[in-house]
Amino acid sequence: MQPSSTHTPSSRPVHGGNLAWAAAIAGCSPDSLLDFSASINPLGPPESVMQAMTEALGQLRHYPDPDYRSLCQALADHHQLPASWVLPGNGAAELLTWAARDLAESPGGCHLLTPAFGDYGRALRAFGVTIRPWPLAVEPAGALRPMSPWPAPEAAGLLINNPHNPSGYLLSAASLEPLLEQFATVIVDEAFMDFVLPEQQQSLIGYLGRYPNLVVLRSLTKFYTLPGLRLGYALGHPDRLRRWQRWRDPWPVNALAAAAAIAAVGDIPFQNHTWQWLPAARQALLEGMQAIAGLSPLAGAANYLLVKTDIPAPLLQERLLHSHRVLIRDCLSFAELGPDYVRVAVRTAAENACLLAALGQGMGV
């Protein structure tokens, strides 16, 4: 007998990593779950980060530097930019709020590459921005590819992410540069760009000096395994970032997060370790799922895989929770995908083997 869902759609999480929700279904503690729903690096947090936070505990008796000079300089050095081109935030989600407020000044609304991370819609709707979806095309085999041509600007802004979430598709910098010439404001969320090998990255950070209308958002949550710490940053023209700063509360980044970020971006061995681990682990997981009848995984450039499934995603998700205490991400929050897709993170070889065993059983029942 198959487990039946006892949860209404409104109770389902709209983000990955909701362990409390999943544990209630699985009938276990959150610590007992193997989480493939949040696309987080399984190799961290780096020891350097943990040490930096320990050493920073004494700073908790003081307010952080409101200008975050040491943090901005470390991030600037990491990207070879002046420190004035960096604005740290309480996760990329906070910075998306100010990006949306900025985009609200475009009378034509905002073109949004879809399917899209749900927080984009949250931020844009908060400021009454008209959302103009620009969907990726679903090919016969189920893969997603950008539609051509790109939309006309029509006095609108543009918000995209690269690599794309949830498909993992990596847009080339060359294909994006013409958009910088056309749109008044372009926000590019590169939360997962760190997972792309350095020689293959397609970041637009190098274009910032030529295009004051461009803002690049980055996150330290995923690559450095710090979702509970909340730290991201925006890179853009100082005039724009100063405007964003005036809109928000002081001290958005706590002292421990600032210390962690400085250590993280300076940890070259951890970065290299991740780049050495990910490609082979992702390929093995892709091939393992290709061998399971009813699953059609899409190749991607990040640390997650979008998978088309012949079994409705919510049912498959609950089967895995009940049988193996494995949590995968359904894609119901991506309206264009609905119940036909799941997204899974790439984890260690042993954990990926557990996922494949669970999927093999879940698809075969």
C-alpha positions in Angstrom: 0.0 0.0 0.0 1.3 3.4 -0.9 1.6 6.1 1.7 -1.1 8.8 1.1 -0.3 12.4 1.5 -1.8 14.0 4.6 -0.5 17.5 3.8 -2.4 20.1 1.9 -0.5 22.0 -0.9 -0.4 25.1 1.3 1.6 23.2 4.0 4.3 22.1 1.6 7.6 24.0 1.8 8.5 26.4 -1.0 12.2 26.1 -0.3 14.5 23.1 0.1 15.9 22.1 3.4 12.6 22.2 5.4 13.6 19.3 7.7 10.9 19.8 10.3 8.2 19.4 7.6 9.9 16.3 6.2 10.6 14.7 9.6 6.9 14.9 10.5 6.1 12.8 7.4 8.9 10.4 7.9 8.1 10.0 11.6 11.7 10.7 12.7 13.8 13.5 14.0 15.2 16.0 11.6 18.7 14.9 12.3 17.8 11.4 11.0 17.0 12.7 7.5 19.4 12.6 4.5 18.6 15.9 2.8 18.9 16.2 -1.0 16.4 19.0 -1.2 18.8 21.9 -0.4 21.6 22.4 -2.8 24.4 22.7 -0.2 28.0 21.7 -0.4 28.4 18.5 1.7 32.1 19.1 2.2 31.7 22.0 4.6 31.7 24.2 6.5 35.4 24.7 6.1 37.5 24.3 9.2 38.9 27.7 8.6 35.4 29.2 8.9 34.6 27.4 12.1 37.9 28.6 13.6 37.3 32.2 12.5 33.8 32.2 14.1 35.3 30.8 17.4 37.9 33.5 17.4 35.2 36.1 16.7 33.0 35.2 19.7 34.6 38.0 21.7 33.2 40.5 19.2 29.7 39.8 20.2 29.8 42.4 22.9 30.3 45.1 20.3 28.3 46.3 17.3 29.7 45.4 14.0 31.5 48.0 11.9 28.5 49.6 10.1 30.7 49.9 6.9 32.0 46.3 7.1 35.3 47.6 5.9 37.3 44.3 6.5 34.5 42.2 5.0 34.1 44.4 1.9 37.8 44.5 1.3 38.1 40.7 1.6 35.2 40.2 -0.9 36.6 42.9 -3.2 40.1 41.2 -3.2 38.4 37.9 -4.0 36.8 39.4 -7.1 39.5 41.9 -7.9 37.2 44.9 -7.4 37.4 48.1 -5.4 35.8 47.7 -1.9 33.2 50.4 -2.8 31.7 48.0 -5.3 30.7 45.5 -2.6 27.6 45.5 -0.4 27.3 42.6 2.1 23.8 41.4 3.1 21.9 39.1 5.3 21.9 36.4 2.7 21.2 36.9 -1.0 17.5 36.9 -0.1 17.8 40.3 1.7 19.6 41.8 -1.3 16.9 40.5 -3.6 14.5 42.7 -1.7 16.5 45.8 -2.6 17.0 44.6 -6.1 13.3 44.4 -6.5 12.8 47.9 -5.1 15.3 49.1 -7.7 13.5 47.2 -10.4 10.2 48.9 -9.3 11.5 52.1 -10.9 11.4 50.5 -14.4 8.0 51.5 -15.8 7.8 48.4 -18.0 8.1 45.9 -15.1 10.6 43.1 -14.9 11.4 40.3 -17.4 12.0 37.2 -15.3 13.6 34.0 -16.7 11.3 31.2 -15.7 10.9 28.8 -14.0 12.4 30.9 -11.3 13.4 30.8 -7.7 10.3 31.6 -5.7 11.9 34.4 -3.7 12.2 36.4 -6.9 8.4 36.6 -7.1 8.1 37.4 -3.4 10.5 40.3 -3.7 9.0 41.7 -6.9 5.4 41.5 -5.7 6.4 43.3 -2.5 7.1 46.4 -4.5 4.3 46.0 -7.0 6.6 45.2 -9.9 4.9 43.8 -13.0 6.4 40.4 -13.7 6.9 39.5 -17.4 7.8 35.8 -17.5 10.3 34.8 -20.1 10.2 30.9 -20.1 12.9 28.5 -20.9 11.7 26.1 -23.6 11.0 22.5 -22.7 12.6 20.3 -25.3 11.0 16.9 -26.3 13.5 15.0 -24.1 12.5 17.2 -21.2 15.5 19.5 -21.1 15.2 23.2 -20.6 16.9 25.7 -22.9 16.6 29.5 -23.3 14.0 30.6 -25.8 15.3 32.9 -28.6 15.2 35.8 -29.1 15.4 37.5 -25.7 12.5 39.8 -24.9 12.5 43.4 -26.0 13.4 45.7 -23.2 10.2 47.9 -23.4 11.6 50.1 -20.5 11.7 47.0 -18.3 14.3 45.6 -16.0 15.7 42.0 -16.1 16.3 39.4 -13.4 18.0 36.1 -14.3 20.1 33.6 -12.5 23.1 31.8 -13.8 23.6 28.8 -13.5 19.8 28.6 -13.7 17.9 27.2 -10.8 16.4 24.6 -11.0 17.6 23.4 -14.4 21.4 23.9 -13.8 21.7 25.4 -17.3 24.7 27.6 -17.6 24.2 30.7 -19.8 27.2 32.0 -21.6 28.5 35.5 -20.7 28.6 36.2 -24.4 24.9 35.5 -24.7 24.1 37.8 -21.8 26.2 40.8 -22.8 23.8 42.2 -25.4 21.1 42.4 -22.7 23.4 44.8 -20.7 23.2 47.1 -23.7 19.4 47.0 -23.8 17.9 46.9 -20.3 18.0 49.8 -17.8 18.6 47.5 -14.9 20.0 44.0 -15.0 20.1 41.8 -11.9 22.1 38.6 -12.3 21.9 36.1 -9.4 25.1 34.0 -9.5 24.4 32.1 -6.2 25.6 28.8 -7.7 28.4 30.1 -10.0 31.1 29.1 -7.4 30.3 25.5 -8.2 31.4 25.8 -11.8 35.1 25.1 -12.4 37.0 28.4 -12.6 37.9 28.0 -16.3 34.3 27.3 -17.2 32.6 30.0 -15.2 30.4 32.6 -17.1 30.3 35.3 -14.5 29.4 38.8 -15.4 31.5 40.3 -12.6 34.1 41.3 -15.2 31.5 43.4 -17.0 30.6 45.6 -14.0 33.1 48.4 -14.8 31.5 48.9 -18.3 27.9 48.5 -17.3 26.6 50.6 -14.3 23.2 49.1 -14.9 24.4 45.7 -13.8 24.3 44.1 -10.4 25.6 40.7 -9.6 24.3 38.9 -6.5 26.5 36.2 -4.8 25.8 33.8 -1.9 28.2 32.2 0.5 25.4 29.9 1.7 25.7 27.1 -0.8 29.4 26.7 -1.6 30.6 27.1 1.9 27.8 25.2 3.7 26.5 28.1 5.7 22.7 28.3 5.2 22.1 28.9 8.9 24.5 31.9 9.0 22.9 34.0 6.2 25.4 35.8 4.2 25.4 37.1 0.7 26.6 40.2 -1.2 25.9 42.4 -4.1 28.5 43.6 -6.6 27.7 46.8 -8.5 28.3 50.5 -9.1 29.0 52.3 -5.8 26.2 54.8 -6.5 23.6 52.1 -6.8 24.9 50.2 -3.8 24.9 53.4 -1.6 21.2 53.8 -2.6 20.4 50.2 -1.5 22.3 50.9 1.8 20.0 53.9 2.5 16.9 51.7 2.2 17.8 49.1 4.8 18.4 48.7 8.5 21.9 49.1 9.9 24.1 46.1 10.7 22.5 43.5 8.4 25.5 41.2 8.9 26.4 39.9 12.3 30.0 39.7 13.6 30.3 35.9 13.3 29.0 35.9 9.7 31.5 38.7 8.7 34.4 36.7 10.2 33.2 33.5 8.5 33.0 35.2 5.1 36.5 36.6 5.3 37.8 33.1 6.2 35.7 31.4 3.5 36.7 33.4 0.5 40.4 33.0 1.5 40.2 29.2 1.9 41.8 28.2 -1.4 42.3 24.5 -0.4 38.5 24.2 0.3 37.6 25.7 -3.0 40.0 23.4 -4.8 38.7 20.4 -2.9 35.1 21.2 -4.0 36.0 21.6 -7.6 37.9 18.3 -7.5 35.0 16.5 -5.9 31.9 17.8 -7.8 32.3 17.0 -11.5 32.8 13.2 -10.9 30.2 13.0 -8.2 27.6 14.8 -10.3 28.3 12.6 -13.4 28.0 9.4 -11.3 24.7 10.6 -9.8 23.4 11.6 -13.3 24.3 8.2 -14.7 22.9 6.3 -11.8 19.5 8.1 -12.2 19.6 7.5 -16.0 19.7 3.8 -15.2 16.4 4.0 -13.2 13.3 3.5 -15.3 11.0 6.4 -15.1 13.6 9.0 -14.3 15.0 11.5 -16.9 17.8 13.6 -15.2 19.1 16.7 -17.0 22.8 17.4 -17.1 23.6 20.6 -15.3 26.6 22.8 -14.4 25.8 23.3 -10.7 25.6 21.1 -7.6 22.1 19.8 -8.3 20.2 17.9 -11.0 16.7 18.5 -12.3 14.9 15.2 -12.9 11.7 14.5 -14.8 9.8 11.7 -13.2 7.0 9.4 -14.4 5.6 9.3 -10.9 4.1 12.5 -9.4 6.8 14.3 -7.5 4.9 14.6 -4.2 4.2 10.9 -4.2 7.8 10.0 -4.9 9.0 12.4 -2.3 6.8 10.9 0.4 7.8 7.3 -0.6 11.4 8.2 -0.1 10.7 9.8 3.3 8.8 6.8 4.5 11.1 4.1 3.2 14.6 5.6 3.5 14.2 8.9 5.4 15.6 10.6 2.2 14.3 14.1 1.4 14.2 15.3 -2.2 12.8 18.6 -3.5 9.6 18.5 -5.4 9.2 21.3 -8.0 5.6 22.4 -7.2 6.8 25.9 -6.3 8.1 26.2 -9.9 4.7 26.7 -11.6 6.0 25.8 -15.0 7.3 22.4 -13.8 4.6 21.2 -11.5 4.4 17.6 -10.4 6.5 16.2 -13.2 10.0 17.2 -11.8 12.1 16.8 -8.7 15.4 18.4 -7.9 18.2 16.6 -6.1 21.5 18.0 -4.6 24.8 16.3 -5.4 26.2 14.9 -2.1 29.0 12.5 -1.2 29.4 9.2 -3.0 28.0 7.2 -0.1 25.1 9.5 0.3 24.4 9.5 -3.4 24.4 5.7 -3.3 21.7 5.9 -0.6 19.6 8.2 -2.8 19.9 5.9 -5.8 18.9 2.9 -3.8 15.9 4.9 -2.5 14.9 6.1 -5.9 15.3 2.6 -7.4 12.8 1.2 -4.8 10.5 4.3 -5.0 10.2 4.2 -8.8 9.7 0.4 -8.8 6.9 0.2 -6.3 
